[in-house]
Amino acid sequence: MRKIIYIGLMSFLCFGCQLDNSQPQTLSEIWVDETPEQQAVITTPKAAYAPKYASDAERYRQNIVVKAAGENYVVYEYSDVRIDDVASLASAYCFENSNGLKAYLRDIYMYRNNKRRATFDCVNLASN
């Protein structure tokens, strides 16, 4: 019985604390006490986003390198780009240099300095 009375009393006190309107309830009520200059500093972003590369073509030129190439394969070393970007280059390479063959990803492995190497084979997928 004591526990029930204690829980009821605590609930009543907590409910009474929440009804107190003297304390600010939201952030906008807290910031009302500050000067307009301080509010401008709080809401103004400190730095704007600056793109690292001027265009996607520049990003590809700086981050994708052909390491080995043959009639039926090509190896790319890349960083800061996705594999599907490299795959489109491999597809174009195979189409131009292997009489219209398709690029097939053989493997991807990590290399030095967080770079990756991807090997693409130029194959005729219809005959396989």
Helices and strands as residue ranges (DSSP letters): H 2-18, H 27-31, H 36-43, H 56-63, E 64-69, E 73-78, H 83-97, E 102-110, G 112-114, E 116-123
